[in-house]
Amino acid sequence: MTIVGLTFLYAIVAGISAISRKVAYAKYFLLAFSVMIIGTIMKPASLMGLIPYSTSVHYGGIIGQSFEIITLSSLLLMEFFNR
């Protein structure tokens, strides 16, 4: 397993661990990170012929990373204004 795979695995384990400890925004972190991972995996899966090619598949990584940035930025703003 590569360092990237270990990083993905670590982030998912950390998110699940935070959910079990009832951290306030852990569910949103795990959702944002999962969408980013799925978006990133879509293009290589399409190039290998596992899923059909489309424009949304081609830009899946960008869409997933944008969703993650927007979600985590929104959570940061919510935390900032709640203090």
C-alpha positions as CSV (number, residue, x, y, z in Angstrom):
1,M,0.0,0.0,0.0
2,T,1.3,3.4,-0.9
3,I,1.7,6.4,1.4
4,V,-1.4,7.9,-0.2
5,G,-3.4,4.9,0.6
6,L,-2.2,4.9,4.1
7,T,-3.1,8.6,4.4
8,F,-6.7,7.9,3.2
9,L,-7.0,5.0,5.6
10,Y,-5.7,7.0,8.5
11,A,-8.2,9.9,7.8
12,I,-11.1,7.5,7.6
13,V,-10.1,5.7,10.9
14,A,-9.6,9.1,12.5
15,G,-13.0,10.3,11.4
16,I,-14.7,7.1,12.7
17,S,-12.8,7.4,16.0
18,A,-13.9,11.0,16.3
19,I,-17.5,10.0,15.7
20,S,-17.3,7.4,18.4
21,R,-16.0,10.0,20.8
22,K,-18.9,12.3,19.8
23,V,-16.8,15.1,18.4
24,A,-19.2,17.8,17.1
25,Y,-18.2,18.0,13.4
26,A,-16.7,14.6,12.9
27,K,-19.6,13.4,10.7
28,Y,-19.2,16.3,8.4
29,F,-15.4,15.7,8.1
30,L,-16.0,12.1,7.3
31,L,-18.6,13.0,4.7
32,A,-16.4,15.6,3.1
33,F,-13.4,13.3,3.0
34,S,-15.4,10.4,1.6
35,V,-16.8,12.4,-1.2
36,M,-13.3,13.6,-2.1
37,I,-12.0,10.1,-2.1
38,I,-14.9,8.8,-4.3
39,G,-14.4,11.7,-6.7
40,T,-10.7,11.0,-6.9
41,I,-11.2,7.3,-7.6
42,M,-13.8,7.8,-10.3
43,K,-11.4,8.9,-13.1
44,P,-8.9,6.0,-12.8
45,A,-11.8,3.6,-12.5
46,S,-13.2,5.0,-15.8
47,L,-9.8,4.8,-17.5
48,M,-9.6,1.1,-16.5
49,G,-13.0,0.5,-17.9
50,L,-14.7,-0.3,-14.6
51,I,-17.3,2.6,-15.0
52,P,-18.4,4.4,-18.1
53,Y,-16.8,7.7,-19.1
54,S,-18.7,10.9,-18.7
55,T,-17.9,14.6,-18.0
56,S,-18.8,14.2,-14.4
57,V,-16.5,11.3,-14.0
58,H,-13.7,13.2,-15.8
59,Y,-14.1,16.1,-13.3
60,G,-15.0,13.9,-10.3
61,G,-11.7,14.7,-8.4
62,I,-12.2,18.4,-8.8
63,I,-15.9,18.2,-7.8
64,G,-15.0,16.1,-4.8
65,Q,-12.2,18.4,-3.6
66,S,-14.4,21.4,-4.1
67,F,-17.1,19.8,-2.0
68,E,-14.6,19.1,0.7
69,I,-13.2,22.6,0.7
70,I,-16.7,24.1,0.9
71,T,-17.8,21.8,3.6
72,L,-14.8,22.2,5.8
73,S,-14.7,26.0,5.3
74,S,-18.4,26.2,6.3
75,L,-17.7,24.1,9.4
76,L,-14.8,26.4,10.3
77,L,-17.0,29.5,10.0
78,M,-19.7,27.8,12.1
79,E,-17.1,27.1,14.8
80,F,-15.7,30.6,14.6
81,F,-19.1,32.3,15.0
82,N,-20.3,30.0,17.8
83,R,-17.5,31.1,20.1
